[in-house]
Structures are given as C-alpha cells and as structure tokens.
C-alpha cells in the first residue's frame, strides 16, 4: 500500500474494503499491514487531528535508489462529506522539515483542496 496513509481517512466502509484487499494481497507486507489494526487506528486519529497525512519516513518508495530522499504531506479533497482524493506536496527531505512545510504551505494546500472539492461536487 504505497498510498495507504493518504486513504486511511476514507469512510469506514471504504477503509474496511481497502484493508480487506490488503489482507487478500499476494504481498506479505500488505497482509501484515492489514493485521495492524491498533496502529492503523492510532494513525487515523493522528491524521485527523493534524488535518493532513505524511509519508512514512521508512517507506523508500520510487526514490529508493535516488541519492536524495523525499518527504510528503497530503490533505483530503472532500466531496459530499467524503474523501474523494488527496492533494499532496512532495519535497526533498534535506531541504525542509515537515514542520517547515506545514507552516509555509499547509493552509494553501487546504484552500486548494477545498476549491477542487467544490468544483468536483458542482
């Protein structure tokens, strides 16, 4: 689940469907993730409290072989009171911290996500 954290805040029904897919995956890491319910609930709570999700620093992703590491945060795009998508901001980890990016760009990300949600819902 590369985008797992971004979509954790989906409705309970969608989240359970995603976790079911992970549990049935042929990838052992996906199945192990689906069994970590307590950690998942803590992560959901933290994400909702912050109002945004962040990339797991242990996840190397597509930049695993790159000389530079990346960090990312995402805010939900809401349509009809549900998460439809996420708007992400990705940066070189050596350039700024999560706190730096949040203080400089989080409100812009939120406003932009709100505008996108309004247009999608129109």
C-alpha positions in Angstrom: 0.0 0.0 0.0 2.1 2.9 -1.3 -0.7 5.4 -0.8 -2.1 3.7 2.2 -1.7 6.6 4.7 -3.4 9.1 2.4 -6.5 7.0 2.1 -6.8 5.9 5.7 -9.2 8.7 6.5 -11.8 7.3 4.0 -15.2 6.4 5.2 -15.3 3.3 7.4 -16.8 1.2 4.6 -14.1 2.2 2.1 -11.4 1.8 4.7 -12.6 -1.7 5.5 -12.7 -2.6 1.8 -9.1 -1.4 1.4 -8.0 -3.3 4.4 -9.7 -6.4 3.0 -7.9 -6.0 -0.3 -4.6 -5.8 1.6 -5.4 -8.8 3.7 -6.0 -10.8 0.5 -2.9 -9.5 -1.3 -0.2 -11.7 -2.6 2.3 -9.3 -1.0 3.2 -10.4 2.6 3.9 -6.8 3.6 0.4 -5.8 2.6 -1.1 -8.7 4.6 1.0 -7.8 7.6 -0.2 -4.2 7.4 -3.8 -5.2 7.3 -3.4 -7.0 10.6 -2.0 -4.0 12.5 -5.5 -2.6 13.5 -4.4 -0.8 16.7 -1.6 1.0 14.8 -4.0 1.9 12.0 -6.5 3.4 14.4 -3.7 5.5 16.0 -2.6 6.7 12.6 -6.1 7.6 11.6 -6.6 9.6 14.8 -3.3 11.4 14.4 -4.0 12.2 10.7 -7.5 13.5 11.5 -6.2 15.6 14.4 -3.4 17.2 12.2 -5.7 17.6 9.3 -3.1 16.1 7.0 -1.2 12.9 6.4 2.5 12.4 6.0 4.7 9.9 4.2 6.1 7.2 6.4 9.8 8.0 6.6 10.6 4.3 6.5 8.9 4.0 3.1 11.5 4.5 0.4 9.1 4.2 -2.5 10.1 5.0 -6.0 13.1 7.1 -4.8 14.7 4.1 -3.1 17.8 4.2 -5.3 17.9 8.0 -5.5 20.7 10.0 -3.9 18.1 12.3 -2.3 15.2 11.3 -0.1 11.8 12.8 -0.3 9.1 13.7 2.3 5.4 14.3 1.6 2.2 15.5 3.1 -1.3 15.2 1.8 -4.7 16.9 2.6 -8.0 15.4 1.7 -10.2 16.6 -1.2 -13.7 16.3 0.1 -16.8 15.9 -2.0 -20.2 15.3 -0.4 -18.7 14.9 3.1 -16.4 12.1 1.9 -12.7 11.9 0.9 -12.6 11.6 -2.9 -8.9 12.2 -3.4 -5.8 13.8 -1.8 -3.7 16.7 -2.7 0.0 16.1 -2.0 3.1 18.2 -1.6 6.4 16.4 -2.1 9.8 17.9 -1.2 13.4 17.0 -0.8 13.8 15.9 2.8 17.2 17.6 3.1 15.7 21.0 2.2 12.9 21.3 4.8 11.2 19.6 7.7 7.6 18.6 7.9 7.1 21.5 10.3 8.6 24.0 7.9 6.4 22.8 5.0 3.3 22.7 7.2 3.9 26.3 8.5 4.5 27.6 5.0 2.1 25.7 2.8 -0.5 23.8 4.7 -3.2 26.5 4.6 -2.6 26.9 0.8 -2.9 23.1 0.3 -6.1 23.1 2.4 -7.7 26.0 0.4 -6.7 24.4 -2.9 -8.1 21.1 -1.8 -11.3 22.8 -0.8 -11.6 24.6 -4.1 -11.0 21.3 -6.0 -13.6 19.6 -3.9 -16.2 22.3 -4.6 -15.6 22.1 -8.3 -15.8 18.3 -8.3 -19.1 18.4 -6.3 -20.6 21.1 -8.6 
